[in-house]
Amino acid sequence: MNSRGQAALMDSIFFLMIVSTICTTLFFFMVNYGGQVDKQVSSFYSRDFAADSLKVVSYINIVRTGDSVFAAADNYEYDYLLAMMKEDYADKKEFSCETRKAAASTLQSVLKPFDDSIDYAFYLLNESQTEYLFLMFAVHECTDPAVCKQSGANVDLSEVVRRRYYYCKPQNKDVLEKQVFPYAGQVDSSVGKVTFTQPETRDTQGIPFVMGLSMWVSKDITVLNTLQTNREFNCILIDLESICPNPSA
Amino acid sequence: MGTVSGIIPREYLIDMFGKKMGSFFVRKQKGFIGPIGDDLPSLVPIVVSLLLFFTIFSVTLSVYNSKNTDIREQTDMLSAARIMKGDSIILSIDEFKTRCDTVKMKNYPSSFMFAVYKADYDLGEVMLDFTNETSIDPATNIPEKISKSFLRDESDAPYFCGFQKRIGNRLSSSTRSYVIRYYPVAIQVKLNSGVYSIVPGIMAMVMWE
């Protein structure tokens, strides 16, 4: 009688173990279900967003002083941002102060929904990939390192972290791939193609450039904290508030 | 037990259920409580197992359904957004309305609202604009009120497109499941000087059950 009871108890304990295993499997299925699809959908969205941003940059009108259309008075002269870029390339093979400001302010408007959380690089790279015609970084920079070094939930960094735009002429075309992207985590990129024409050539003999936008979640990347002093990046600050010097003066 | 054996002969019971069953009806053994009572310790893990299994099963089913709804909302949102923004440029309110009519099918699975803002608008207010200042009549699918913050063309027509399912809930601050997305668009507007200009805008979209 005793051994019969023990056998029944063992059977039920085995049953409990089998059910526990099934429940654990169900639990892990529940926790993980949809994760991959979520990631995929987020990735689609990020890529769509980056591609749309590039399209908007190529359609947009700006004030020829480089200011945003919203900030300017009505009697200013408007042009396409892309037209100003092509004009500058045809003149000097580099972008003027006004065009740099216009590109920065346009991207600031376009990427406004994620302005607090992402950093990005906008570039125009010769299709033969030998040099950047234009490379701009938009990064979050700490204006008071002492405050930023303090850790803890009570420290409000919004007062000391500022969005800054840098125009760079790097010595090496691999700076993004080798010195930024490996430390940035997931990078969502989109590229397009534009053709610029030099003064001595005809329209049909234009030089193709890759126009790209790469975005990543803002984080502390050493090279991006020292853009102004890093000779390899060779960057200068784009000040959206200041007025560009008159080239004829 | 004696009465049982009195009604059914003992030999018959032994033949029918075997020796053990026959003895169950016939005589009481030492320490024997009863067919259920005797197995009580083994019943406890079985009951616990069944409770555990059905609880986890129902929770898993509910999470599965809820995640499926989320995924469907997000994919619906992506496909609707691709139609609404087109090639990321909106040249006129008529073009916007044509795209809106394409998306706004009668049996669309989710309710949604799309609106275009000027790029300098504070996007922290977007959900308030959709929940408090905009609503659509589920019966007619005609907007009852539209937020003043949405971008408008020169004839004061808002860049707004909405669809409310007839049996769905209205969007409110208590709506639990919704998806909100932003897309950059270039939009042609008439400036105060009378000149048309293409300016950056943000298309905000919200989709809910």
Interface residues (C-beta under 8 A of the other chain):
Chain A: M1 G5 A8 L9 D11 S12 I13 F15 L16 I18 V19 S20 I22 C23 L26 F27 F29 M30 Y33 G34 V37 D38 V41 F44 Y45 D48 F49 D52 S53 K55 V56 Y59 I60 N61 S68 V69 F70 D74 N75 Y78 Y80 T106 S109 V110 L111 K112 P113
Chain B: Q29 G31 F32 D38 D39 P41 S42 L43 V44 P45 I46 V48 S49 L50 L52 F53 I56 F57 V59 T60 V63 Y64 K67 N68 D70 I71 Q74 T75 L78 A81 R82 K85 D87 S88 I89 K118 A119 D120 L123 R181 Y182 Y183 P184 V185 A186 L191 N192 S193 V195 S197 I198 V199 P200 I202
